[in-house]
Amino acid sequence: MAKAASGRSHTVKHPPEIDLLPVMNLFCCIIPFLLFSATFLEVVIIEMAATEGISNTGAGATANLMRSEEDRLQPKIIITEQELFIGTASGSVHAGYAFETELNGEMVISFPWDSLSTKLVEVHEALTENYPQITFRRITILTVEETRYDNIIAAIDLAGAAGFDQPGLQVAPSASVNSAMAAGGGN
């Protein structure tokens, strides 16, 4: 006679295999989405030339700029709260007045960059033509403390496009910039 079943199976049970296929499918769908939605940051480094010359009181601004003929002829872009100039230690030319514009719902100060671009090209051509022995690559951006970063970068970019690819930056109080303008024959 046959024995009654004890309820136990004498076969060995193996743990079930883990099915990774659904997880792999999920990752295959998620990874392209994440790559398309990712924001990649492009870091740009601007090489800046060493500058000298503007103290907090404005004293000695022109003395330091006139050390040699090249320093005397080195152009500068002067950005004040209300105006934009381009020139050398010998004098400056007005390039435009500041105006308010809306940027991302906020009113900000900007300048007529087309006018500055035209004048930068004219200054570079005139200096290169009149002084062929000097390579004019340096330019100084002289600005007041309140100038927006975007305005400084726009001036640097325009200077680079005109041939001045070694910009320098001087930030000074308004009184110093006005004093340097007066001493340099600007305005």
C-alpha positions in Angstrom: 0.0 0.0 0.0 1.0 3.5 -0.6 2.0 5.9 2.1 -0.1 8.9 2.7 1.3 12.2 1.7 3.0 14.0 4.5 2.4 17.4 3.0 6.1 17.8 2.5 7.7 17.7 -0.9 10.9 16.0 -1.2 12.0 18.1 -4.1 14.6 20.8 -3.4 13.2 24.3 -3.9 15.6 26.9 -5.3 15.1 30.6 -4.6 13.5 32.4 -7.6 15.9 34.2 -10.0 15.8 38.0 -9.9 14.5 39.3 -13.1 16.5 42.5 -13.9 14.9 43.1 -17.3 12.2 45.5 -16.0 14.8 47.5 -14.1 17.0 47.7 -17.2 14.1 48.9 -19.3 13.4 51.6 -16.7 16.9 52.8 -16.8 17.0 52.8 -20.6 13.9 55.1 -20.6 15.1 57.4 -17.8 18.8 58.0 -18.8 18.0 59.7 -22.2 15.4 61.8 -20.5 17.8 62.9 -17.8 20.5 63.7 -20.3 18.2 65.8 -22.4 16.9 67.7 -19.4 20.4 68.3 -17.9 21.8 71.8 -18.0 25.5 71.9 -19.0 27.4 75.0 -17.8 30.0 76.5 -20.1 32.8 78.2 -18.1 34.6 80.9 -20.0 37.8 82.4 -18.7 38.8 85.9 -19.7 42.5 86.6 -19.5 42.9 90.0 -17.9 46.0 92.2 -18.2 47.5 93.8 -15.2 46.5 97.4 -14.7 47.7 100.2 -12.6 46.9 103.8 -12.0 43.7 104.7 -10.2 43.8 105.4 -6.5 40.8 106.1 -4.3 41.4 109.8 -4.6 42.2 109.8 -8.3 45.7 111.2 -7.6 48.4 109.9 -9.9 46.0 108.5 -12.5 47.6 110.1 -15.5 51.1 109.9 -14.1 51.0 106.1 -14.1 49.4 105.9 -17.5 52.1 108.1 -19.1 55.2 106.1 -18.2 56.0 105.2 -21.8 54.5 106.0 -25.2 52.8 102.7 -25.3 51.2 103.3 -21.9 50.2 106.8 -23.0 48.6 105.5 -26.1 46.9 102.5 -24.4 43.1 103.0 -25.0 40.6 102.8 -22.2 36.8 102.4 -22.1 35.4 104.5 -19.3 32.0 103.5 -18.0 30.4 105.9 -15.5 26.9 105.8 -14.1 25.5 107.8 -17.0 27.9 107.9 -19.9 30.4 105.8 -21.9 33.7 107.1 -23.2 36.6 105.7 -25.2 40.1 107.3 -25.4 43.7 107.4 -24.2 45.5 109.3 -21.6 45.6 112.2 -24.0 41.8 112.5 -24.2 38.5 110.8 -24.5 35.6 110.7 -26.9 32.0 110.3 -25.9 30.5 107.0 -27.0 27.0 107.2 -25.6 24.6 107.9 -22.8 23.2 105.3 -20.4 19.6 104.3 -20.8 17.2 102.1 -18.9 16.0 98.9 -20.4 13.9 96.0 -19.1 15.7 92.7 -18.5 13.8 89.8 -17.0 11.1 92.1 -15.7 13.6 94.4 -14.0 14.7 97.9 -15.2 18.5 98.0 -15.6 21.1 100.5 -17.0 22.6 99.7 -20.4 24.6 101.6 -23.0 24.6 101.9 -26.8 27.0 99.1 -27.6 26.8 99.6 -31.4 28.3 103.0 -30.9 31.0 101.7 -28.7 31.8 98.9 -31.2 32.2 101.4 -34.0 34.4 103.7 -32.0 36.6 100.9 -30.8 37.2 99.7 -34.4 38.0 103.3 -35.4 40.4 103.8 -32.5 42.2 100.5 -33.1 42.6 101.3 -36.8 43.8 104.8 -36.1 46.4 103.7 -33.5 47.6 100.8 -35.7 47.9 103.1 -38.7 49.6 106.0 -36.8 51.9 103.8 -34.7 52.8 100.7 -36.7 55.8 99.9 -34.4 53.4 99.2 -31.5 51.0 96.3 -31.3 47.8 97.4 -29.7 46.3 94.5 -27.9 45.8 95.9 -24.4 42.8 98.0 -23.3 41.6 99.1 -19.9 38.0 99.1 -18.8 37.8 101.9 -16.2 34.5 101.7 -14.4 32.7 102.8 -11.2 31.7 100.4 -8.5 28.0 100.5 -9.3 28.4 99.2 -12.9 26.5 96.0 -13.7 28.6 92.9 -14.5 26.8 92.5 -17.8 27.9 95.9 -18.9 31.5 95.2 -18.1 31.4 91.9 -20.0 29.8 93.5 -23.0 32.5 96.1 -23.1 35.2 93.4 -22.8 33.6 91.4 -25.6 33.4 94.4 -28.0 37.0 95.3 -27.2 38.1 91.8 -28.1 36.1 91.9 -31.4 37.8 95.2 -32.3 41.3 93.7 -31.8 42.0 94.5 -28.1 42.2 91.0 -26.8 44.1 91.8 -23.5 41.6 93.7 -21.4 42.3 95.1 -18.0 39.8 96.2 -15.4 40.0 99.1 -13.0 37.1 99.7 -10.6 37.1 103.0 -8.7 34.8 105.3 -6.9 32.9 107.8 -9.1 35.0 110.7 -7.8 38.2 108.9 -9.0 36.8 108.2 -12.4 35.6 111.8 -12.8 39.0 113.0 -11.7 40.8 110.7 -14.2 38.5 112.0 -16.9 39.3 115.6 -16.1 43.1 114.9 -15.9 43.0 113.0 -19.2 41.2 115.7 -21.1 38.0 113.8 -21.4 34.4 115.1 -21.5 
